[in-house]
């Protein structure tokens, strides 16, 4: 195709999802130890959405050339590299050109937020974080799936030194590990979380881009045994110097000094704090339809 014809094709395709079906596309991003397309996880979510919103375009992010790589990279591929890959992926999809709703599960939640902050086009309309750890984690109590070898390797690397450059550059979970007992080292050496949370350099574009979304939905699992602390799913975390008492988003300097625009978004009614009375990523179909589906329409 010549360049003018390619441009016309891209523009025409970009209007397809909205003009023809009247729906807004949804893009999913799975969590640790999962893949884009497992029938019992992201495949099921995709089917549930399609069953309730006829004609909707639902895409599920895959990192790598196949599902085996996608699974492995959920542990062992630099988060920043993954964000770059997804930014290019969504920008090249004409069906997303007019915007889309982004839904991330577990670490996929903070990954989508990083995309929203770093890559404003195509625009994320509603950002839905299901169990995402927006202030990170301090603990690795339980590992998903049945591959104990990978879980053992993750723990070995964390024990080796979570802020060692080799670990930070290669282990996904280390890149959103926040040590409340040593916050200076965390801020100085975190290659991902400290950046997207504006804990060092304040990037004005991160704030402006995040504020451009319509709704930011955060789901907290009240009986979560995987995320420590589960307050992180609502942007809370341990108070500095200990790992027992926690603070809320509204008590944090990230909010009071409005590093990311969350305070202003909260005042505008853009923040939505939802909860599910279960363990990590455990919810019923009815709960999903009642609480999440309205943000996808």
C-alpha positions as CSV (number, residue, x, y, z in Angstrom):
1,X,0.0,0.0,0.0
2,X,1.2,3.5,-0.7
3,X,1.5,5.9,2.2
4,X,-1.8,7.8,1.5
5,X,-3.7,4.5,1.2
6,X,-2.1,3.2,4.4
7,X,-3.1,6.4,6.2
8,X,-6.7,6.2,5.0
9,X,-6.8,2.5,6.1
10,X,-5.5,3.4,9.6
11,X,-8.0,6.2,10.0
12,X,-10.9,4.1,8.8
13,X,-10.0,1.2,11.0
14,X,-9.6,3.5,14.0
15,X,-13.2,4.5,13.8
16,X,-14.4,0.9,13.5
17,X,-14.7,0.1,17.2
18,X,-16.5,3.3,18.0
19,X,-18.5,4.2,15.0
20,X,-19.6,0.7,13.9
21,X,-20.1,-1.1,17.2
22,X,-20.6,2.0,19.4
23,X,-18.3,0.5,22.0
24,X,-14.9,1.4,23.5
25,X,-12.1,-1.2,23.1
26,X,-10.8,-2.8,26.3
27,X,-7.2,-4.0,26.6
28,X,-6.2,-6.5,29.4
29,X,-2.8,-7.0,31.0
30,X,-2.3,-10.1,33.2
31,X,-0.3,-10.4,36.3
32,X,2.7,-12.5,37.6
33,X,2.7,-16.1,36.6
34,X,-0.1,-15.7,34.1
35,X,-0.4,-15.3,30.4
36,X,-2.5,-13.3,27.9
37,X,-4.8,-16.1,26.9
38,X,-5.3,-18.8,29.5
39,X,-8.9,-19.9,29.3
40,X,-9.3,-19.8,33.1
41,X,-7.9,-16.3,33.5
42,X,-7.6,-13.6,30.9
43,X,-9.4,-15.8,28.3
44,X,-12.3,-16.0,30.7
45,X,-12.3,-12.3,31.4
46,X,-12.3,-11.6,27.7
47,X,-15.2,-13.9,27.1
48,X,-17.2,-12.3,30.0
49,X,-16.8,-8.9,28.6
50,X,-17.6,-9.9,25.1
51,X,-20.7,-11.7,26.3
52,X,-22.1,-8.5,28.0
53,X,-20.9,-5.9,25.4
54,X,-21.7,-7.2,21.9
55,X,-19.2,-6.1,19.3
56,X,-16.6,-4.9,21.7
57,X,-12.9,-5.2,20.7
58,X,-11.0,-6.9,23.5
59,X,-7.2,-7.3,23.3
60,X,-5.0,-9.1,25.8
61,X,-1.4,-8.0,26.1
62,X,1.3,-10.7,25.3
63,X,4.9,-10.0,26.0
64,X,7.1,-12.2,23.8
65,X,6.4,-14.3,20.7
66,X,4.3,-17.0,22.5
67,X,2.5,-17.7,25.7
68,X,5.5,-19.5,27.2
69,X,7.6,-16.4,26.9
70,X,4.7,-14.3,28.1
71,X,4.6,-16.4,31.3
72,X,8.4,-16.2,31.8
73,X,8.6,-12.5,31.2
74,X,6.1,-11.9,33.9
75,X,9.0,-12.7,36.2
76,X,12.2,-12.0,34.3
77,X,12.0,-9.0,31.9
78,X,12.7,-5.5,32.9
79,X,9.4,-3.6,33.6
80,X,10.5,-0.5,31.7
81,X,11.2,-2.6,28.6
82,X,7.7,-4.2,28.9
83,X,6.2,-0.7,29.1
84,X,8.1,0.3,26.0
85,X,6.8,-2.8,24.1
86,X,3.2,-2.2,25.1
87,X,3.4,1.5,24.2
88,X,4.5,0.6,20.7
89,X,1.9,-2.3,20.5
90,X,-1.1,-0.1,21.3
91,X,0.1,2.8,19.2
92,X,0.3,0.4,16.1
93,X,-3.2,-1.0,16.6
94,X,-5.7,1.2,14.6
95,X,-8.6,-0.1,16.6
96,X,-7.3,1.7,19.6
97,X,-6.5,5.1,18.0
98,X,-9.6,6.8,19.4
99,X,-8.8,5.6,23.0
100,X,-9.5,2.5,25.0
101,X,-10.2,1.2,28.5
102,X,-7.2,-0.5,30.2
103,X,-7.6,-3.2,32.8
104,X,-4.6,-4.6,34.6
105,X,-4.6,-7.6,37.0
106,X,-2.1,-7.6,39.9
107,X,1.2,-6.2,38.6
108,X,-0.6,-5.4,35.3
109,X,-2.3,-2.6,37.2
110,X,0.8,-0.6,37.9
111,X,2.1,-1.4,34.4
112,X,-0.9,0.2,32.8
113,X,-0.5,3.2,35.1
114,X,3.1,3.5,33.8
115,X,1.8,3.4,30.2
116,X,-0.8,6.1,31.0
117,X,2.0,8.3,32.5
118,X,4.6,7.7,29.8
119,X,2.6,7.1,26.6
120,X,-0.4,9.4,26.4
121,X,-1.4,8.3,22.8
122,X,-3.6,6.4,22.3
123,X,-5.5,7.8,25.2
124,X,-6.5,5.5,28.1
125,X,-10.0,6.5,29.0
126,X,-10.7,4.4,32.1
127,X,-7.8,2.8,34.0
128,X,-8.9,-0.2,36.0
129,X,-6.4,-1.7,38.4
130,X,-7.5,-5.1,39.8
131,X,-5.2,-5.8,42.8
132,X,-2.4,-3.7,41.4
133,X,0.4,-2.7,43.8
134,X,0.8,1.0,43.3
135,X,3.0,1.5,46.3
136,X,4.8,-1.7,45.7
137,X,5.2,-4.7,48.0
138,X,7.3,-5.7,51.0
139,X,7.1,-9.5,51.0
140,X,6.6,-12.4,48.7
141,X,4.5,-14.8,50.8
142,X,2.8,-16.7,48.1
143,X,3.6,-17.5,44.4
144,X,0.9,-18.1,41.8
145,X,0.8,-21.2,39.6
146,X,2.4,-24.6,39.9
147,X,5.9,-23.8,38.9
148,X,7.8,-24.0,42.2
149,X,11.2,-23.7,40.4
150,X,10.5,-20.2,39.2
151,X,9.1,-19.2,42.5
152,X,12.2,-20.5,44.2
153,X,14.4,-18.5,41.8
154,X,12.5,-15.3,42.5
155,X,13.0,-15.7,46.2
156,X,16.7,-16.5,45.7
157,X,17.2,-13.3,43.8
158,X,15.2,-11.2,46.3
159,X,17.3,-12.7,49.1
160,X,20.5,-12.1,47.1
161,X,19.8,-8.3,47.2
162,X,16.7,-6.8,45.9
163,X,18.4,-3.5,45.1
164,X,21.5,-5.0,43.5
165,X,21.7,-3.7,39.9
166,X,21.5,-7.2,38.3
167,X,18.3,-8.0,40.3
168,X,16.7,-4.6,39.6
169,X,17.4,-4.9,35.9
170,X,16.1,-8.4,35.5
171,X,13.5,-9.4,38.2
172,X,10.1,-7.8,37.7
173,X,9.0,-8.2,41.3
174,X,12.2,-6.5,42.6
175,X,11.3,-3.4,40.5
176,X,8.2,-2.7,42.6
177,X,9.7,-3.8,45.9
178,X,9.6,-1.0,48.5
179,X,11.6,-1.5,51.7
180,X,10.0,0.7,54.5
181,X,13.1,-0.1,56.7
182,X,15.5,1.4,54.1
183,X,13.6,3.9,52.1
184,X,16.7,5.8,51.0
185,X,18.1,2.8,49.2
186,X,14.7,2.1,47.7
187,X,14.5,5.6,46.2
188,X,18.1,5.6,45.0
189,X,18.1,2.2,43.4
190,X,14.5,1.3,42.3
191,X,14.5,1.3,38.5
192,X,10.7,1.4,38.1
193,X,8.4,2.1,41.0
194,X,10.3,5.1,42.4
195,X,10.2,6.7,39.0
196,X,6.5,6.2,38.2
197,X,5.6,7.4,41.8
198,X,7.7,10.6,41.3
199,X,9.8,9.9,44.4
200,X,12.9,11.5,43.0
201,X,12.6,13.6,39.8
202,X,9.2,15.2,39.4
203,X,8.2,14.7,35.8
204,X,5.4,17.1,34.9
205,X,4.3,15.0,31.9
206,X,3.6,12.0,34.2
207,X,1.2,14.1,36.2
208,X,-0.5,15.7,33.1
209,X,-0.8,12.4,31.3
210,X,-2.3,10.5,34.2
211,X,-4.8,13.3,34.9
212,X,-6.0,13.0,31.3
213,X,-7.8,9.7,32.0
214,X,-11.5,9.8,32.8
215,X,-11.6,7.3,35.7
216,X,-9.0,5.5,37.7
217,X,-10.5,2.5,39.4
218,X,-8.5,0.6,42.1
219,X,-9.7,-2.7,43.4
220,X,-8.5,-3.9,46.8
221,X,-8.8,-7.5,48.0
222,X,-9.7,-7.4,51.7
223,X,-8.3,-10.9,52.4
224,X,-5.3,-10.8,50.2
225,X,-2.6,-13.2,51.2
226,X,-0.2,-12.4,48.3
227,X,0.2,-8.6,48.3
228,X,1.9,-7.2,51.4
229,X,0.5,-4.8,52.4
230,X,-2.8,-5.1,50.5
231,X,-3.2,-1.3,51.3
232,X,-0.9,-0.9,48.3
233,X,-3.8,-1.8,46.0
234,X,-5.4,1.6,47.1
235,X,-2.0,3.4,47.1
236,X,-1.4,2.9,50.8
237,X,1.8,1.4,52.3
238,X,3.7,0.9,55.5
239,X,4.7,3.9,57.5
240,X,8.5,4.5,57.2
241,X,10.8,2.6,59.5
242,X,8.6,-0.4,60.3
243,X,6.3,-2.9,58.6
244,X,3.2,-3.0,60.8
245,X,1.3,0.2,60.6
246,X,0.2,1.6,57.3
247,X,-0.8,4.9,55.8
248,X,-3.5,5.7,53.3
249,X,-3.1,7.4,49.9
250,X,-4.7,10.6,51.4
251,X,-2.0,10.6,54.2
252,X,0.9,10.3,51.8
253,X,3.0,13.1,50.4
254,X,2.3,11.7,46.9
255,X,-1.3,12.9,47.6
256,X,-0.9,15.9,49.8
257,X,1.8,17.4,47.5
258,X,-0.1,16.0,44.5
259,X,3.0,14.5,42.7
260,X,0.7,12.6,40.2
261,X,-2.4,14.7,40.2
262,X,-4.3,12.1,42.3
263,X,-5.5,14.7,44.8
264,X,-7.0,16.8,42.0
265,X,-8.5,13.7,40.4
266,X,-10.0,12.7,43.7
267,X,-11.7,16.1,44.1
268,X,-13.0,15.7,40.6
269,X,-14.5,12.3,41.3
270,X,-12.1,10.5,39.0
271,X,-10.8,8.1,41.7
272,X,-12.8,5.0,42.5
273,X,-11.8,2.7,45.5
274,X,-13.5,-0.6,45.1
275,X,-13.1,-3.8,47.2
276,X,-13.7,-7.5,47.0
277,X,-14.1,-9.6,50.1
278,X,-11.7,-12.3,49.0
279,X,-8.1,-13.4,48.4
280,X,-5.9,-12.0,45.6
281,X,-7.8,-11.7,42.3
282,X,-10.7,-13.7,43.7
283,X,-14.1,-12.4,42.8
284,X,-17.4,-13.7,41.5
285,X,-18.9,-13.1,38.0
286,X,-21.7,-11.1,39.6
287,X,-19.2,-8.8,41.4
288,X,-17.4,-8.2,38.2
289,X,-20.5,-7.4,36.2
290,X,-21.8,-5.1,39.0
291,X,-18.6,-3.2,39.8
292,X,-16.3,-3.4,36.7
293,X,-18.5,-3.7,33.7
294,X,-20.0,-0.2,34.0
295,X,-16.5,1.3,33.4
296,X,-16.1,-0.7,30.2
297,X,-19.2,0.6,28.5
